[in-house]
Amino acid sequence: MKTRFNKFLLKNLCIGIAVGWAILALFLISDLGGVRTIIFNSSNTVMAIGLLMVGFAITFGNCAMGIAVMKMPYEKKEPPQNLGKEPLAD
């Protein structure tokens, strides 16, 4: 069971990272707020893009895993029929 669940989480993590990096690419291509211009005019271009990639990977990867876990099916348990009708002690 653990291996299956770990594969499930890893798959969704990879999907989230891919989505995050795609959004980052669109963000840099569109040059929102002049961020691309600032990054490519700096002396630490590789480090800036690397930090953005790590940040987007963590954010979107964890978001995708959280959504996947919350959407998992579960067994609905019926509440006891006599709840509150019997005294606890005589």
N, CA, C and O of each residue as an XYZ file, in Angstrom:
360
protein
N       0.826     -1.193      0.000
C       0.000      0.000      0.000
C       0.871      1.258      0.000
O       0.574      2.217     -0.713
N       1.956      1.259      0.804
C       2.794      2.448      0.881
C       3.455      2.748     -0.462
O       3.544      3.908     -0.864
N       3.913      1.719     -1.150
C       4.578      1.929     -2.423
C       3.619      2.525     -3.439
O       3.989      3.421     -4.197
N       2.399      2.035     -3.456
C       1.397      2.554     -4.380
C       1.084      4.020     -4.073
O       0.959      4.842     -4.980
N       0.961      4.329     -2.795
C       0.659      5.696     -2.387
C       1.836      6.622     -2.694
O       1.636      7.758     -3.124
N       3.065      6.138     -2.473
C       4.247      6.947     -2.785
C       4.342      7.234     -4.277
O       4.692      8.346     -4.673
N       4.032      6.238     -5.111
C       4.028      6.451     -6.559
C       2.961      7.465     -6.949
O       3.182      8.308     -7.819
N       1.807      7.379     -6.304
C       0.714      8.317     -6.539
C       1.162      9.741     -6.207
O       0.926     10.667     -6.983
N       1.807      9.912     -5.054
C       2.286     11.237     -4.653
C       3.393     11.732     -5.578
O       3.406     12.904     -5.955
N       4.318     10.854     -5.947
C       5.419     11.242     -6.823
C       4.910     11.670     -8.195
O       5.397     12.641     -8.775
N       3.926     10.936     -8.707
C       3.342     11.292    -10.008
C       2.715     12.679     -9.955
O       2.928     13.492    -10.854
N       1.953     12.949     -8.917
C       1.311     14.252     -8.800
C       2.320     15.359     -8.513
O       2.130     16.496     -8.945
N       3.386     15.039     -7.793
C       4.449     16.013     -7.559
C       5.093     16.416     -8.886
O       5.323     17.600     -9.134
N       5.380     15.437     -9.729
C       5.998     15.725    -11.029
C       5.072     16.551    -11.916
O       5.524     17.453    -12.622
N       3.789     16.245    -11.878
C       2.818     17.029    -12.647
C       2.802     18.472    -12.149
O       2.801     19.409    -12.948
N       2.791     18.646    -10.844
C       2.788     19.985    -10.272
C       4.045     20.768    -10.616
O       3.976     21.959    -10.920
N       5.192     20.102    -10.569
C       6.450     20.771    -10.922
C       6.431     21.191    -12.385
O       6.853     22.299    -12.717
N       5.944     20.317    -13.264
C       5.870     20.652    -14.689
C       4.953     21.850    -14.926
O       5.277     22.741    -15.711
N       3.816     21.865    -14.250
C       2.889     22.999    -14.387
C       3.539     24.275    -13.854
O       3.434     25.334    -14.472
N       4.198     24.173    -12.725
C       4.871     25.336    -12.150
C       5.939     25.901    -13.067
O       6.034     27.116    -13.240
N       6.744     25.027    -13.656
C       7.792     25.506    -14.551
C       7.207     26.075    -15.837
O       7.768     27.011    -16.407
N       6.084     25.521    -16.304
C       5.421     26.089    -17.483
C       4.910     27.497    -17.175
O       5.037     28.403    -17.998
N       4.338     27.674    -15.998
C       3.860     29.003    -15.598
C       5.038     29.965    -15.447
O       4.939     31.131    -15.830
N       6.141     29.487    -14.896
C       7.338     30.321    -14.779
C       7.843     30.734    -16.159
O       8.231     31.885    -16.360
N       7.840     29.803    -17.106
C       8.283     30.127    -18.465
C       7.385     31.197    -19.084
O       7.872     32.140    -19.707
N       6.073     31.045    -18.908
C       5.150     32.064    -19.423
C       5.367     33.403    -18.726
O       5.286     34.461    -19.351
N       5.639     33.346    -17.444
C       5.908     34.551    -16.657
C       7.147     35.278    -17.193
O       7.143     36.501    -17.332
N       8.201     34.519    -17.493
C       9.423     35.135    -18.008
C       9.264     35.591    -19.455
O       9.795     36.634    -19.837
N       8.538     34.822    -20.261
C       8.325     35.201    -21.659
C       7.528     36.499    -21.753
O       7.842     37.373    -22.561
N       6.499     36.615    -20.922
C       5.645     37.808    -20.978
C       6.287     39.016    -20.296
O       5.803     40.136    -20.459
N       7.356     38.815    -19.544
C       8.100     39.875    -18.863
C       7.188     40.729    -17.978
O       7.204     41.958    -18.045
N       6.400     40.049    -17.154
C       5.515     40.761    -16.235
C       6.333     41.547    -15.220
O       7.226     41.001    -14.573
N       6.028     42.809    -15.088
C       6.721     43.655    -14.123
C       8.194     43.885    -14.443
O       8.941     44.385    -13.601
N       8.609     43.529    -15.635
C      10.004     43.708    -16.017
C      10.954     42.744    -15.335
O      12.158     42.995    -15.276
N      10.422     41.637    -14.817
C      11.259     40.681    -14.083
C      12.303     40.043    -14.994
O      13.459     39.885    -14.600
N      11.903     39.677    -16.209
C      12.864     39.053    -17.128
C      14.002     40.019    -17.449
O      15.167     39.624    -17.489
N      13.663     41.268    -17.674
C      14.681     42.269    -17.978
C      15.663     42.419    -16.818
O      16.874     42.500    -17.021
N      15.124     42.453    -15.610
C      15.982     42.588    -14.429
C      16.889     41.368    -14.278
O      18.078     41.500    -13.987
N      16.314     40.172    -14.478
C      17.097     38.939    -14.315
C      18.212     38.857    -15.346
O      19.354     38.555    -15.001
N      17.892     39.123    -16.611
C      18.898     38.955    -17.657
C      19.916     40.094    -17.697
O      20.953     39.963    -18.347
N      19.644     41.189    -17.026
C      20.633     42.266    -16.929
C      21.500     42.148    -15.678
O      22.432     42.930    -15.494
N      21.202     41.183    -14.827
C      21.990     41.016    -13.601
C      23.189     40.106    -13.862
O      23.269     39.435    -14.890
N      24.104     40.101    -12.920
C      25.288     39.243    -13.064
C      25.015     37.814    -12.586
O      25.801     36.910    -12.868
N      23.917     37.605    -11.871
C      23.571     36.281    -11.335
C      22.323     35.714    -12.005
O      21.382     35.307    -11.323
N      22.311     35.686    -13.314
C      21.137     35.222    -14.058
C      20.801     33.772    -13.740
O      19.638     33.442    -13.507
N      21.798     32.913    -13.727
C      21.565     31.487    -13.495
C      21.017     31.254    -12.090
O      20.091     30.464    -11.905
N      21.581     31.934    -11.112
C      21.110     31.761     -9.742
C      19.676     32.275     -9.585
O      18.868     31.648     -8.900
N      19.357     33.397    -10.207
C      18.006     33.951    -10.100
C      16.977     33.012    -10.723
O      15.923     32.769    -10.136
N      17.275     32.493    -11.891
C      16.344     31.563    -12.547
C      16.265     30.263    -11.759
O      15.186     29.684    -11.631
N      17.387     29.799    -11.233
C      17.385     28.581    -10.412
C      16.522     28.730     -9.171
O      15.756     27.828     -8.832
N      16.641     29.860     -8.496
C      15.822     30.099     -7.305
C      14.343     30.187     -7.655
O      13.499     29.678     -6.918
N      14.027     30.825     -8.771
C      12.628     30.874     -9.211
C      12.108     29.473     -9.527
O      10.977     29.131     -9.183
N      12.942     28.665    -10.186
C      12.523     27.299    -10.517
C      12.264     26.478     -9.261
O      11.279     25.742     -9.190
N      13.140     26.599     -8.274
C      12.949     25.861     -7.020
C      11.684     26.332     -6.315
O      10.902     25.515     -5.831
N      11.482     27.629     -6.257
C      10.287     28.166     -5.600
C       9.001     27.734     -6.275
O       8.045     27.339     -5.606
N       8.972     27.806     -7.601
C       7.775     27.388     -8.328
C       7.568     25.881     -8.207
O       6.429     25.423     -8.114
N       8.659     25.098     -8.208
C       8.540     23.641     -8.077
C       7.962     23.263     -6.723
O       7.075     22.413     -6.643
N       8.454     23.885     -5.659
C       7.947     23.577     -4.318
C       6.483     23.968     -4.198
O       5.662     23.196     -3.702
N       6.162     25.171     -4.654
C       4.791     25.674     -4.518
C       3.799     24.835     -5.305
O       2.819     24.346     -4.742
N       4.037     24.664     -6.589
C       3.072     23.972     -7.430
C       3.109     22.461     -7.224
O       2.078     21.801     -7.350
N       4.274     21.900     -6.911
C       4.357     20.466     -6.628
C       3.563     20.087     -5.396
O       2.807     19.115     -5.410
N       3.735     20.858     -4.322
C       2.983     20.576     -3.098
C       1.499     20.841     -3.274
O       0.671     20.129     -2.706
N       1.158     21.847     -4.047
C      -0.257     22.131     -4.312
C      -0.904     20.960     -5.058
O      -2.013     20.545     -4.722
N      -0.215     20.431     -6.061
C      -0.749     19.297     -6.822
C      -0.895     18.061     -5.943
O      -1.889     17.342     -6.051
N       0.083     17.803     -5.070
C      -0.028     16.655     -4.166
C      -1.183     16.840     -3.196
O      -1.921     15.892     -2.929
N      -1.349     18.034     -2.670
C      -2.449     18.299     -1.740
C      -3.801     18.110     -2.386
O      -4.699     17.516     -1.790
N      -3.956     18.610     -3.605
C      -5.220     18.439     -4.319
C      -5.482     16.963     -4.579
O      -6.611     16.497     -4.426
N      -4.448     16.223     -4.970
C      -4.617     14.794     -5.249
C      -5.046     14.031     -4.002
O      -5.918     13.165     -4.076
N      -4.447     14.343     -2.866
C      -4.806     13.653     -1.623
C      -6.232     14.004     -1.219
O      -6.985     13.135     -0.779
N      -6.605     15.268     -1.366
C      -7.959     15.672     -0.974
C      -9.033     15.104     -1.892
O     -10.184     14.961     -1.479
N      -8.673     14.777     -3.133
C      -9.643     14.212     -4.065
C      -9.713     12.689     -4.017
O     -10.469     12.080     -4.773
N      -8.931     12.072     -3.134
C      -8.955     10.612     -3.032
C     -10.311     10.144     -2.527
O     -10.914     10.791     -1.670
N     -10.795      9.020     -3.055
C     -12.070      8.495     -2.550
C     -11.913      7.958     -1.131
O     -10.836      7.515     -0.732
N     -12.979      8.006     -0.401
C     -12.956      7.486      0.963
C     -14.275      6.792      1.245
O     -15.290      7.054      0.600
N     -14.234      5.902      2.223
C     -15.439      5.182      2.616
C     -16.177      6.004      3.650
O     -15.617      6.397      4.673
N     -17.433      6.253      3.369
C     -18.238      7.013      4.306
C     -18.752      6.060      5.373
O     -19.387      5.053      5.060
N     -18.481      6.374      6.617
C     -18.919      5.520      7.714
C     -20.250      6.034      8.238
O     -20.444      7.233      8.441
N     -21.147      5.106      8.447
C     -22.463      5.462      8.980
C     -22.350      5.748     10.472
O     -21.679      5.009     11.193
N     -22.993      6.807     10.942
C     -22.974      7.065     12.386
C     -23.828      6.037     13.116
O     -24.737      5.456     12.522
N     -23.550      5.806     14.382
C     -24.370      4.855     15.142
C     -25.833      5.302     15.159
O     -26.129      6.493     15.252
N     -26.734      4.334     15.068
C     -28.158      4.651     14.995
C     -28.715      5.155     16.319
O     -29.635      5.973     16.325
N     -28.182      4.687     17.433
C     -28.735      5.044     18.736
C     -27.916      6.140     19.419
O     -27.834      6.169     20.647
N     -27.327      7.012     18.666
C     -26.473      8.055     19.215
C     -27.283      9.006     20.099
O     -28.222      9.656     19.639
N     -26.908      9.072     21.353
C     -27.546      9.993     22.279
C     -28.851      9.502     22.873
O     -29.499     10.250     23.605
N     -29.262      8.279     22.589
C     -30.543      7.784     23.090
C     -30.388      6.864     24.281
O     -31.358      6.609     24.995
N     -29.189      6.364     24.508
C     -28.967      5.472     25.641
C     -28.132      6.192     26.687
O     -27.201      6.917     26.338
N     -28.447      6.008     27.952
C     -27.627      6.642     28.988
C     -26.244      6.002     29.050
O     -26.087      4.809     28.792
N     -25.259      6.799     29.391
C     -23.899      6.284     29.493
C     -23.712      5.416     30.726
O     -22.969      4.436     30.683
N     -24.370      5.758     31.814
C     -24.248      4.995     33.061
C     -25.614      4.949     33.744
O     -26.445      5.840     33.568
N     -25.822      3.897     34.520
C     -27.097      3.774     35.253
C     -27.035      4.438     36.588
O     -28.017      4.427     37.330
